[in-house]
Amino acid sequence: MVAGTSAYRLIYGESDGIPSLIVDRYGDHWVVQTLSQGAEKIMETIAALLRELFQPLSILLRNDLSVRSLEGLPQEKKVLHGEPPALVEVFEETFATG
């Protein structure tokens, strides 16, 4: 976990060497986006790795962005694992600067 917060971006596409894949953590709940056919093909592997490495309570696939249509992919939202809650409370530490 990243110090001082319970929410962070684990994978940020091209900058992490996995184009079109975004993985965010919100406490024990994860959200995955695949924005290209290449990322779509490894989505099940990514979900399996998240389950193995982090034992999340839920994983939500959030592929409802219109950019997916450029790759001929449908817009969709679906649960890949567990049961995501309606709301997730996250913690973020603030630091005072002087």
Summary of the structure (lengths in Angstrom):
residues: 98
radius of gyration: 14.5
end to end distance: 27.2
largest distance: 51.1
contacts: 248
relative contact order: 0.21
helix: 28%
strand: 34%
